[in-house]
Amino acid sequence: MNRASVNSVVFHRILDFKTGLNFHSGPFFCPCLSGKSSPGQKKSKNGLSADGSVIRLFFARACRVHYFRGMQDQAITGWETRFINYHKENTHTKDGSHDLGHFQRVWKAAQYINQEEGGIADPLILLTAAYFHDLVSLPKNSPERSTSSRLSAERTVALLKEVFTDFPPEKIENVRHAIHAHSFSAQVAPLTSEAKILQDADRMEALGAIGLARVFYTAGQLSQRLFDAEDPLALAREPNDSQYSLDHFQLKLFKLPALMNTATGKRLADEKVAYLRQYLGMIEGEIKGKYGG
C-alpha cells in the first residue's frame, strides 16, 4: 500500500473515532470512505480504487465538516431554547418594542447577515448577544438612555456567570462587547464580527414595516404628536423627533444605511428605507388631500 493510501485509511479511522460514527458501515455508511469501488471503477491489489485515496480523503473531510456543523446547530438550538425559557420565566417587560419577540427577530436577522457574509461570526456569541442586548432598556426620553447597552452588557455577563454557568467563559468578553456596542446612542465602535453583525441586525428593527410600527408605538408611549400640521415633513423647519414622530425619519432612520457595518446590512437597510420613503410620500399626499391617481 502506497503512502497516500495509508494516510487515507488512517484518516478515515481517526474520523470514525473522533465523531463516534462509523462511516464505513451502518446508517452513516459512505461509499467514498468505505474502500468499495463504484461499478466499473478499477481497483488496485489492496482493494482501494486507483484514485480512491485522494477522492475519499476529500469526502472524509466533507463528511466531518457536515457532521460537526450539524452538532453545532443542535448546540445553538439548545442554547436558544434555554435563553427563551429564561426570558419567559424572568423577564416581564411591558415595552413591546424590546420584548422577547424583538430578541427573536434580531437573532433571525443576525443569522441571515452572518450567512450572507460568509459565516464570519461565532454563532453562540451572536445568539447570546441577540437575546440579551436589551436586557436593560431605559425609556427613549430618559437622560440616561445612552447607558442602556452598557448596563445590559454588565447584567448579561453576571447572568452568564451565575445562571448559565456552563457557558464558555472565553466567549463572555465578546458577548459583552457586542451588547455594549450595539446601541445607536451609546456611540461605541463595534470591533468584532459579532458586534458589527448584531448592530446591523438590531438596526433592521428600526426600518421597514417593523420599524414603521415601532416609530408610532414609541410615539404613543411618549405622548408625541404624529407630525407638524403646517410642515409635516420638516421642509422649512428644524426636525424635532421629541415632539413629532415623523421627524424621527429624517433625524435617524434615513441615516442608518450609511452606518451599516456589513454589505448585507447596507443592502437590506437601503431596501427598507425605500419602503419608508414610499410611506412618507403616501402620508404627505393624504395630508394634502390628494386621493386617487
N, C-alpha and C positions, 0 to 999 in steps of 0.2 A: 504494500500500500504506500503510495507516494505521500509526501509531506502535506500537500493540500488536502488530500483525502483524510489523513489522520487528524488534521486540525478541524476539519468539518465535523467528523464524528465526535470528537471531544467537545466541540462547541455545542452540538446537539444534546449531548448527555448533561452538560452543565446547564443548558436551558431547561431540561426536564427537572433537574434537581432544584434550581433556583425558583422555578414557578410552581413546583409541586404537581405539574401536569405531565402527562406522557404524550408527546406529540407523535410518537411512533406507533401507537395503538390506542384503542378505546375511543371515547367520544371526541377527543381532541386530536385524533389522527390526522396527520397532514402528509400526503404523498411526497411532498417536496423534502420532508425531513426523514422519511422512512427508509430510504435506501432502495425503494422499489422504483423500477422504471415504468414510464408510461408505455402503452402498446407501441411497438416499433422502435423504441429507443434502445440504442446499443448499450451493452453492459461490459464492464471490464471483468477481469477474472475474479476480483474481490467482491463483485455484486453491485458496485457503485456504477452509475451511468458515467459515460466518458466525460461529460461536463457537469456531472451532478454535484461535485464538491463545491463549485462556485455558486451554482444556482441554489442549492439547498442552504448554503450559508446565507445568501441574500434573504431567502424566505424565512430562515430561522430568526434572523434579526427582525424581519417584518412581523412575524408572529409574536415575538417577545414584546415589541413596541405596542402591538394591538392589545396584548394581554394586560400589560401594566397600565395602559391608558384606560382600559375598562375598569381595572381595580381602582384607579384614581377617581374615575367618575362615580363609582359606588361610594368611595370615601367622602367625596364632596356632597353627594346626596344625603349621606348620613349626617354630616355636619349641618347642612341646611335644615334638615328636619329638627335637629336639636335647637338650632337658633330660633326657628319658628315657634317651637313649643315654649321656649323661654319667653319670647315676646307675648305669647298668648296668656301665659301664667303670671307674668310680672310687669308688663308694660301696658299701662292703662291711660292712653292719651286721648284727649278729645280733639286734638289737632288732626283733621282729616287730610292735611297735606303732608304730614310727616308720620304717618302710621305704618302698620305692617305692609299694607298694600304698596306704599311708596318704596319701602325697602325691597320688596319683591320685584317691582318694576325696574328699579335701579340695577338690581342683580341681573335681570334679563338683558338690559341694555349693555351692562358691563361685559357679560358673556359674549354678546354679539360683536361688540367692538374688539374685544380681545381676539376672537376668532378671525375677524377680518384683518386684524393687524399681525396675524401670524402666530398667535399664542405666546405673546411676549411676557405676559404677566403670570404670576403664581396664582392658580385658581383658588387655593384656600385663603390666601391673604386677601384676594379680591372679594371673595364671598363674605368673609368676616367683616371687612370694611364696609361692604354694601349693606349688611344687615344691622350695623351698629353706628353708622356715620352720623345719624341724627338722634342718638340716644339722649342727648340734651339739645333741645331746640327752643331757644328763647324767642319771645314774640318779635315780629318784624319791627315794631316801633320801640323796642327796648334799647336803651343806651348801651347795654351790654351784649347786644346781638352778635357782634363780631367775635365774642369769646365762646360761642356755642360749640364750634368744631373742636376747639382745644379742650373744653370740658367733656365733650363726647369722647375724645381720644383718651383722656385720662380715665374716665369711667370704664371704657372698654378694656383698657389694659388691666384694671383691677378685676373686672369681670372674668377675663380670660385666666387670670392667675388664681382667682378664688372660687369660681364656679366651674369653668371649663378647664379643670386642672390638667387634663391630658392634651391640651392644645400645645403644639410645638413651640417651645419658648424662643427658639431662634427666629420665629416669624412675627413675634409680637411687636417689635420695633417698627417693622414695615407696615403693619396694620395701623399702629399709632400714627405714623406719618401720613399715611393715605387719608385717614379720617381728618386729621388736623388740616391738611392742605385742600380738602375738597371744597370748602366754603368760598363763595364769591366775596363775602365781606371780610373774611379773615386775612386775605391777601398774602397767603403763604404759597411759595412756589413749589409745585409738585416735582420731586426729584427722582422718583422711581416710576417704573412702568405701571405698577398698581395704582399709584397716586394719580398719575395722568389719566388713566382709563376711568377710575372712579369719578374724577372731577368731570370728565366729559359725559359719563353716564348720568350723573346727578343733574347736570345741566340740560339733558334731554327732557327732564321733567318740567322744566320751565318753558319749553317750547311746544309747538304743535297743539293738538287737541287737548292733551292733558294740561299743558302749560296754560292754555286759554281758560280752562276750568279753574285752575289753581289761582290765576290772577283775580278772578271775581270772587272766588271763595275767600281769599285773604282780604280782599276789599270789604267784603261783608263783615268779617271778623273785626276789622279796624274802623268800621262805620265810615268808609270813604265814599265819596261821590263817584259815579261812573265816569263822568267827563265834564269838562267845562262846556256849558251850553253855547257860549259865544264863539269858542275856539276849541272844538273837541280834540283836534289833532295837534294842538300847540304850535300852530304855524306862525303866530305873531306874538308869542309869549314864551317865557321860560317854562319848560315842563316841570311839574311838581307831582311826583307819584305818592307823596304822603297825603295829598289832597284828592287827586284824580287817578283812578286806576288805569285808565287808558294811557296816561303819561308814562307808565312803567314800561311800555313797549319801547319807547324811544330811549329812556334812560338806562335800560339794562338789556332787555330781550334782544333787540336788534344788534347789539354789540357782541353777543355770545359767539356767533360763528367765527369771528376773528380771534377769539380767545381759546378755541379748542386746541387740545394738545395733539390729537391724532388726525390723520387724514380721514378716517372713517367718521370720527366725531364731527369734523367740519362739514363733510358731505351731508350727514344727517341733519345737522343744525341748519344748513342752507335750505334744505327741503322744508323743514319745519317753520323757518322764518318766512318763507314764501307763503305758507298757509296763513300765518298771522297777518301778513301784509294784505292778503286777499280779504281776510276778515275785516280789517280796518277800512278797506275800500267799500265793503258792503255796508258797514255801520255808518260810514260817512254819507253814503247815498241815502240811507234811511233817515238820517237826521235832517238831511236837506229836502226830504220828501220826494226823492227820485224813485219811482216804482216802475216795474215792468222793464221792457227793453230799453 
